[in-house]
């Protein structure tokens, strides 16, 4: 690839004015190239785990600041404070609920319901997580499910990883089915004029199929690790779940606050509040009325995960600011030359593959005006393109450990509990399942939306 540097005739020495000739009349600015290099190097460190992923992300963000690709103001603008607020708020709530014994109670109850059969538990928990994620933030769902899962795995004396993988993948799948299930859907619904029922009726059927395929694939993959001795099953059936409740007064307070937090998640847009305001308000109230030691509660927050997100937001935000994400989105649209079927399938697959490695929110934000522009230029029915963008952006999160917030949060919690989920471990399971999900989505779109 022949490259040569050129410089626009402008005043000053701003490096954003320098461009590199790549090929065929295609130019990339120096800041774009540096931003891509920083992202790729950071990602390589995360994948290879030569250094801790939080340190890798922080170093990448700092390099962008040090070489002045962005400034401090840009960096703070890129941080998604809504996500950070929901994470911190719900981590505080979950830390307090843990002290009530509720998670132990639910674990024993569920284990007894299926008579200690882990193969049935993995299906039940996968479905439960998907349904909750359709109506709650995915991160909130996994934060509530993981403690129960850890207790059950200890009761059954087996690894929690199969259950956890089923849950985290199901959370991303379930969130795709509704308008409020995943942030990209909210963005698409707002710009395309699509409501809650539009998403449920158009994406619900294929998501149900994908969910059951996902759960049974996980069950098949981990079948050899899900054997439990009969004596242990009998022991579980003899347990009394009511005895697990350690503090009934705190339980009532916690469940009351949790109820209002969940209600707030449903109504926050109508009330004019961010979901982070709801989560942090609930956390503050519960800290007040629970009278728990604040220092002890705050220590339990997954701070490495929080800083990983902050740094990753800065790195991906830089790619958006310098035009890399817009360039990728335009390239995707240009490939199809206006053919609706081809455009739909390319948007689906490009969204999935890119969302496995990049934050799907800036990508979706860039794709929306390009799709609307396609309608203006070609006069085609662009509704299938919205469903393709939603399916690709949301399901693509299952591809890698950094593909979705729920994945990163889950890995952070599990590492603290002594169960390390590496990038390689996740991608070996998540990426093939993501590809299968997108294949099913492709068939669904071709048969039912592109006729």
C-alpha positions as CSV (number, residue, x, y, z in Angstrom):
1,X,0.0,0.0,0.0
2,X,1.7,3.2,-1.1
3,X,1.4,6.1,1.3
4,X,2.6,9.6,1.3
5,X,2.0,12.5,3.5
6,X,0.3,15.7,2.4
7,X,-0.6,18.9,4.2
8,X,-3.5,21.3,3.6
9,X,-2.6,24.9,3.0
10,X,-3.9,26.2,6.3
11,X,-2.4,28.3,9.0
12,X,-0.9,26.8,12.2
13,X,0.6,23.4,12.9
14,X,-2.5,21.5,14.1
15,X,-1.8,17.8,13.2
16,X,-5.5,17.4,12.3
17,X,-4.6,19.3,9.1
18,X,-2.2,16.6,7.9
19,X,-3.5,13.8,5.7
20,X,-2.1,10.6,4.4
21,X,-2.8,9.4,0.9
22,X,-3.7,5.7,1.2
23,X,-4.9,4.4,-2.2
24,X,-7.2,5.2,-5.1
25,X,-7.6,8.9,-4.1
26,X,-8.5,7.8,-0.5
27,X,-7.1,10.0,2.3
28,X,-7.0,9.5,6.1
29,X,-6.0,12.3,8.4
30,X,-3.1,11.8,10.8
31,X,-5.4,12.0,13.8
32,X,-7.6,9.2,12.4
33,X,-4.6,7.0,11.8
34,X,-3.2,7.6,15.3
35,X,-6.6,7.0,16.9
36,X,-7.0,3.7,15.0
37,X,-3.5,2.6,16.1
38,X,-4.2,3.4,19.7
39,X,-7.5,1.5,19.6
40,X,-5.9,-1.5,17.9
41,X,-2.9,-1.6,20.3
42,X,-5.2,-1.3,23.3
43,X,-7.4,-4.0,21.9
44,X,-4.4,-6.3,21.4
45,X,-3.4,-5.9,25.0
46,X,-7.0,-6.6,26.1
47,X,-7.2,-9.7,23.9
48,X,-3.8,-11.2,24.8
49,X,-4.1,-10.1,28.5
50,X,-0.4,-9.3,28.6
51,X,-1.5,-6.6,31.0
52,X,-4.8,-6.1,32.9
53,X,-7.6,-4.9,30.7
54,X,-8.3,-1.9,32.9
55,X,-4.7,-0.8,32.8
56,X,-4.6,-1.3,29.0
57,X,-7.7,0.8,28.5
58,X,-6.5,3.6,30.8
59,X,-3.1,3.7,29.0
60,X,-4.8,4.0,25.7
61,X,-7.0,6.8,26.8
62,X,-4.0,8.7,28.3
63,X,-2.0,8.3,25.1
64,X,-4.8,10.1,23.2
65,X,-4.7,12.9,25.7
66,X,-0.9,13.1,25.8
67,X,-0.4,13.3,22.1
68,X,-3.3,15.9,22.0
69,X,-5.6,14.0,19.7
70,X,-8.3,15.0,22.2
71,X,-8.2,17.4,25.2
72,X,-9.6,17.0,28.7
73,X,-12.9,18.5,27.7
74,X,-13.4,16.0,24.9
75,X,-12.5,13.1,27.2
76,X,-15.1,14.0,29.8
77,X,-17.8,14.5,27.0
78,X,-17.2,11.0,25.7
79,X,-17.9,9.3,29.0
80,X,-21.4,7.8,29.1
81,X,-22.4,9.0,32.6
82,X,-25.7,7.3,32.3
83,X,-24.1,3.9,32.0
84,X,-21.6,4.7,34.8
85,X,-24.4,6.0,37.0
86,X,-26.5,2.9,36.5
87,X,-23.5,0.6,37.2
88,X,-22.5,2.3,40.4
89,X,-26.1,2.7,41.7
90,X,-27.1,-0.9,41.1
91,X,-23.8,-2.2,42.5
92,X,-24.6,-0.4,45.7
93,X,-28.2,-1.8,45.8
94,X,-27.0,-5.4,45.1
95,X,-24.3,-5.1,47.8
96,X,-27.0,-4.2,50.3
97,X,-29.5,-6.8,49.2
98,X,-26.7,-9.5,49.5
99,X,-26.8,-8.9,53.3
100,X,-30.5,-9.9,53.5
101,X,-30.0,-13.5,52.3
102,X,-32.4,-13.0,49.5
103,X,-30.1,-14.4,46.8
104,X,-29.5,-17.5,48.9
105,X,-33.3,-17.9,49.3
106,X,-33.9,-17.6,45.6
107,X,-31.1,-20.0,44.8
108,X,-32.4,-22.7,47.0
109,X,-36.0,-22.1,45.8
110,X,-35.0,-22.4,42.1
111,X,-32.8,-25.5,42.8
112,X,-35.6,-27.2,44.5
113,X,-38.1,-26.3,41.8
114,X,-36.0,-28.3,39.2
115,X,-34.9,-30.9,41.8
116,X,-31.3,-29.9,41.6
117,X,-30.9,-30.6,37.8
118,X,-28.3,-28.1,36.5
119,X,-29.4,-28.8,32.9
120,X,-32.9,-27.4,33.7
121,X,-31.4,-24.6,35.8
122,X,-29.3,-23.3,32.9
123,X,-32.4,-23.2,30.6
124,X,-34.5,-21.6,33.3
125,X,-31.9,-18.9,34.2
126,X,-31.3,-18.2,30.5
127,X,-34.9,-17.5,29.8
128,X,-35.4,-15.5,33.0
129,X,-32.4,-13.3,32.2
130,X,-33.7,-12.6,28.7
131,X,-37.2,-11.7,29.8
132,X,-35.8,-9.4,32.5
133,X,-33.4,-7.8,30.0
134,X,-36.3,-7.0,27.6
135,X,-37.7,-4.6,30.2
136,X,-34.6,-3.7,32.3
137,X,-31.1,-2.5,31.5
138,X,-28.9,-5.5,30.7
139,X,-26.4,-4.6,33.4
140,X,-29.0,-4.4,36.0
141,X,-30.3,-7.8,35.1
142,X,-26.9,-9.6,35.3
143,X,-26.1,-7.8,38.6
144,X,-29.3,-9.3,40.0
145,X,-28.8,-12.7,38.5
146,X,-25.1,-13.3,39.2
147,X,-25.4,-13.6,43.0
148,X,-28.2,-16.1,42.8
149,X,-26.1,-18.1,40.3
150,X,-23.1,-18.1,42.5
151,X,-25.0,-19.5,45.4
152,X,-26.6,-22.2,43.3
153,X,-23.3,-23.3,41.8
154,X,-21.9,-23.6,45.4
155,X,-24.9,-25.7,46.5
156,X,-24.4,-28.0,43.5
157,X,-20.6,-28.0,43.8
158,X,-20.1,-27.2,40.1
159,X,-18.6,-24.3,38.2
160,X,-20.9,-21.2,37.8
161,X,-19.3,-20.4,34.4
162,X,-21.9,-22.4,32.3
163,X,-24.8,-20.6,34.0
164,X,-23.1,-17.2,33.8
165,X,-22.4,-17.5,30.1
166,X,-26.0,-18.5,29.4
167,X,-27.2,-15.5,31.4
168,X,-24.9,-12.9,29.9
169,X,-25.5,-14.0,26.3
170,X,-29.3,-14.2,27.0
171,X,-29.3,-10.7,28.5
172,X,-28.0,-9.2,25.2
173,X,-30.5,-11.3,23.2
174,X,-33.5,-10.4,25.4
175,X,-32.6,-6.7,25.3
176,X,-32.9,-6.7,21.5
177,X,-36.7,-7.6,21.6
178,X,-38.1,-4.3,22.9
179,X,-37.8,-0.6,22.5
180,X,-36.4,-0.1,26.0
181,X,-34.3,-3.3,26.1
182,X,-31.1,-1.8,24.7
183,X,-29.9,1.8,24.1
184,X,-29.6,1.4,20.3
185,X,-33.3,0.5,20.1
186,X,-34.2,3.6,21.9
187,X,-32.2,5.7,19.5
188,X,-33.7,3.9,16.4
189,X,-37.2,4.1,17.8
190,X,-36.9,7.8,18.4
191,X,-35.5,8.6,14.9
192,X,-37.6,6.2,12.9
193,X,-40.9,6.8,14.8
194,X,-41.1,3.2,15.9
195,X,-42.9,2.3,19.2
196,X,-42.7,-0.4,21.8
197,X,-45.2,-2.7,20.0
198,X,-43.3,-2.2,16.7
199,X,-40.2,-3.6,18.2
200,X,-41.9,-6.4,20.0
201,X,-44.0,-7.6,17.0
202,X,-41.1,-7.3,14.5
203,X,-38.2,-8.5,16.5
204,X,-39.9,-10.6,19.2
205,X,-40.5,-13.7,17.1
206,X,-36.9,-14.0,15.8
207,X,-35.5,-13.2,19.3
208,X,-37.5,-16.0,20.8
209,X,-36.0,-18.4,18.3
210,X,-32.4,-17.1,18.9
211,X,-32.9,-17.3,22.7
212,X,-33.8,-20.9,22.6
213,X,-31.0,-21.8,20.2
214,X,-28.6,-19.9,22.4
215,X,-29.7,-21.6,25.7
216,X,-29.7,-25.1,24.2
217,X,-26.3,-24.5,22.6
218,X,-24.8,-23.4,25.9
219,X,-26.4,-26.4,27.5
220,X,-24.8,-28.7,24.9
221,X,-21.4,-27.1,25.1
222,X,-21.2,-27.4,28.9
223,X,-23.1,-30.7,29.3
224,X,-20.1,-32.6,30.6
225,X,-19.5,-29.9,33.3
226,X,-23.1,-30.1,34.6
227,X,-23.2,-33.4,36.4
228,X,-24.4,-33.4,40.0
229,X,-24.3,-36.4,42.4
230,X,-27.7,-37.8,43.4
231,X,-26.9,-37.5,47.1
232,X,-26.3,-33.7,46.6
233,X,-29.6,-33.4,44.9
234,X,-31.3,-35.0,47.8
235,X,-29.5,-32.7,50.2
236,X,-30.7,-29.7,48.3
237,X,-34.3,-30.9,48.4
238,X,-34.1,-31.1,52.2
239,X,-32.9,-27.4,52.6
240,X,-35.3,-24.9,54.0
241,X,-35.1,-21.7,51.9
242,X,-36.8,-19.6,54.6
243,X,-33.8,-20.1,56.9
244,X,-31.6,-18.2,54.4
245,X,-33.2,-14.9,55.1
246,X,-30.8,-13.2,57.5
247,X,-32.4,-9.8,58.0
248,X,-36.2,-9.5,57.3
249,X,-36.4,-5.8,58.1
250,X,-33.6,-5.0,55.6
251,X,-35.1,-7.3,53.1
252,X,-38.4,-5.3,53.2
253,X,-36.6,-2.0,52.8
254,X,-34.4,-3.4,50.0
255,X,-37.3,-4.9,48.0
256,X,-39.3,-1.7,48.4
257,X,-36.5,0.5,47.0
258,X,-35.7,-2.1,44.3
259,X,-39.4,-2.0,43.2
260,X,-39.3,1.8,42.9
261,X,-36.0,1.6,41.0
262,X,-37.5,-0.8,38.5
263,X,-40.6,1.3,38.2
264,X,-38.4,4.3,37.6
265,X,-36.6,2.5,34.8
266,X,-39.9,2.0,33.1
267,X,-41.0,5.6,33.5
268,X,-37.8,7.6,33.5
269,X,-38.3,8.9,29.9
270,X,-41.8,10.0,30.7
271,X,-40.7,11.7,33.9
272,X,-37.7,13.4,32.2
273,X,-35.0,11.7,34.2
274,X,-32.0,9.6,33.1
275,X,-31.9,6.0,34.2
276,X,-28.7,6.8,36.1
277,X,-30.6,9.3,38.2
278,X,-33.1,6.6,39.1
279,X,-30.4,4.1,40.1
280,X,-28.3,6.5,42.1
281,X,-31.3,8.0,43.9
282,X,-32.4,4.5,44.9
283,X,-28.9,3.6,46.0
284,X,-28.7,6.8,48.1
285,X,-32.1,6.2,49.7
286,X,-31.2,2.5,50.5
287,X,-27.9,3.6,52.0
288,X,-29.8,6.0,54.2
289,X,-32.6,3.7,55.5
290,X,-30.5,0.5,55.7
291,X,-27.9,2.1,58.0
292,X,-25.2,-0.1,56.5
293,X,-21.6,1.0,56.7
294,X,-21.1,3.2,53.7
295,X,-17.3,2.4,53.5
296,X,-18.0,-1.4,53.4
297,X,-20.6,-1.0,50.7
298,X,-18.5,1.2,48.5
299,X,-15.6,-1.2,48.7
300,X,-17.8,-3.8,47.0
301,X,-18.3,-1.7,43.9
302,X,-16.3,-3.1,40.9
303,X,-14.1,-0.1,40.5
304,X,-11.8,-1.7,38.0
305,X,-14.8,-2.3,35.8
306,X,-15.9,1.3,36.2
307,X,-12.5,2.7,35.2
308,X,-12.4,0.2,32.3
309,X,-15.6,1.6,30.9
310,X,-14.6,5.2,31.4
311,X,-11.3,4.6,29.5
312,X,-13.0,2.7,26.7
313,X,-15.6,5.4,26.3
314,X,-12.8,7.9,25.7
315,X,-11.0,5.7,23.2
316,X,-14.2,4.9,21.2
317,X,-15.4,8.5,21.5
318,X,-12.2,9.6,19.9
319,X,-12.8,7.3,17.0
320,X,-16.2,8.9,16.6
321,X,-14.9,12.5,17.0
322,X,-12.2,12.1,14.3
323,X,-14.6,10.6,11.9
324,X,-13.5,7.0,11.8
325,X,-16.9,5.5,12.8
326,X,-18.6,7.7,10.2
327,X,-16.2,6.6,7.6
328,X,-16.9,2.9,8.4
329,X,-20.6,3.5,8.3
330,X,-20.5,5.3,5.0
331,X,-18.3,2.5,3.6
332,X,-21.0,0.0,4.6
333,X,-23.7,2.0,2.8
334,X,-21.6,2.6,-0.3
335,X,-20.9,-1.1,-0.8
336,X,-24.6,-1.8,-1.6
337,X,-25.2,0.9,-4.3
338,X,-28.8,1.2,-3.1
339,X,-29.9,-2.4,-3.4
340,X,-32.4,-2.9,-0.5
341,X,-31.8,-6.6,0.1
342,X,-28.0,-6.2,-0.1
343,X,-28.1,-3.1,2.0
344,X,-30.1,-4.8,4.7
345,X,-27.9,-7.8,4.9
346,X,-24.7,-5.8,4.9
347,X,-26.0,-3.5,7.6
348,X,-27.0,-6.5,9.7
349,X,-23.5,-8.2,9.4
350,X,-21.4,-5.0,9.6
351,X,-23.3,-3.8,12.6
352,X,-22.8,-7.2,14.4
353,X,-19.1,-7.5,13.6
354,X,-18.3,-3.9,14.5
355,X,-20.5,-3.9,17.6
356,X,-18.5,-6.9,18.8
357,X,-15.4,-4.7,19.1
358,X,-16.8,-1.1,19.3
359,X,-19.4,0.6,21.4
360,X,-22.6,0.1,19.4
361,X,-24.1,3.5,20.4
362,X,-21.8,5.8,18.3
363,X,-22.0,3.4,15.4
364,X,-25.9,3.4,15.5
365,X,-25.9,7.2,15.9
366,X,-23.8,7.4,12.7
367,X,-25.8,4.9,10.8
368,X,-29.2,6.5,11.5
369,X,-28.8,9.6,9.3
370,X,-27.1,7.5,6.6
371,X,-30.2,5.2,6.5
372,X,-32.6,8.2,6.5
373,X,-30.5,9.7,3.7
374,X,-30.9,6.5,1.7
375,X,-34.7,6.9,1.7
376,X,-34.3,10.4,0.4
377,X,-31.9,9.4,-2.4
378,X,-33.5,6.1,-3.5
379,X,-37.1,6.4,-2.3
380,X,-37.0,2.9,-0.9
381,X,-38.9,1.4,2.1
382,X,-36.2,1.6,4.7
383,X,-38.0,-0.2,7.6
384,X,-36.1,-3.5,7.1
385,X,-32.9,-1.5,7.5
386,X,-34.0,-0.4,11.0
387,X,-34.6,-4.0,12.1
388,X,-31.2,-5.0,10.6
389,X,-29.4,-2.3,12.4
390,X,-31.1,-3.2,15.7
391,X,-30.5,-6.9,15.4
392,X,-26.8,-6.4,14.4
393,X,-25.9,-3.7,16.9
394,X,-27.6,-5.5,19.9
395,X,-26.8,-9.2,19.1
396,X,-23.2,-8.2,18.0
397,X,-22.5,-7.5,21.7
398,X,-22.3,-11.3,22.3
399,X,-19.3,-11.6,20.0
400,X,-16.5,-10.6,22.4
401,X,-15.9,-9.7,26.1
402,X,-15.9,-6.0,25.3
403,X,-18.9,-6.1,23.0
404,X,-21.5,-5.2,25.7
405,X,-21.5,-3.6,29.1
406,X,-23.1,-6.7,30.6
407,X,-20.2,-8.8,29.4
408,X,-17.5,-6.6,31.1
409,X,-19.5,-6.3,34.3
410,X,-20.0,-10.0,34.5
411,X,-16.3,-10.7,33.9
412,X,-15.3,-8.2,36.6
413,X,-17.6,-9.7,39.2
414,X,-16.6,-13.3,38.4
415,X,-12.9,-12.4,38.6
416,X,-13.5,-11.0,42.1
417,X,-15.2,-14.2,43.0
418,X,-12.2,-16.3,41.8
419,X,-13.6,-17.3,38.4
420,X,-11.6,-15.6,35.6
421,X,-13.4,-15.2,32.3
422,X,-10.7,-14.3,29.8
423,X,-11.2,-12.6,26.4
424,X,-10.3,-15.9,24.7
425,X,-12.7,-17.9,26.9
426,X,-15.6,-15.5,26.1
427,X,-14.9,-15.3,22.3
428,X,-14.7,-19.1,21.9
429,X,-18.3,-19.3,23.1
430,X,-19.8,-15.9,22.4
431,X,-18.5,-15.3,18.8
432,X,-19.9,-18.6,17.3
433,X,-23.2,-18.1,19.0
434,X,-23.3,-14.5,17.8
435,X,-22.6,-15.7,14.2
436,X,-25.4,-18.2,14.5
437,X,-27.7,-15.5,15.8
438,X,-27.0,-13.3,12.9
439,X,-27.5,-16.1,10.4
440,X,-30.9,-16.7,11.9
441,X,-31.6,-13.0,11.7
442,X,-30.6,-12.9,8.1
443,X,-33.0,-15.7,7.2
444,X,-35.8,-14.0,9.2
445,X,-35.2,-10.7,7.4
446,X,-35.0,-12.3,4.0
447,X,-38.2,-14.3,4.5
448,X,-40.4,-12.0,6.4
449,X,-39.2,-8.4,5.9
450,X,-37.7,-8.3,2.4
451,X,-40.4,-10.0,0.3
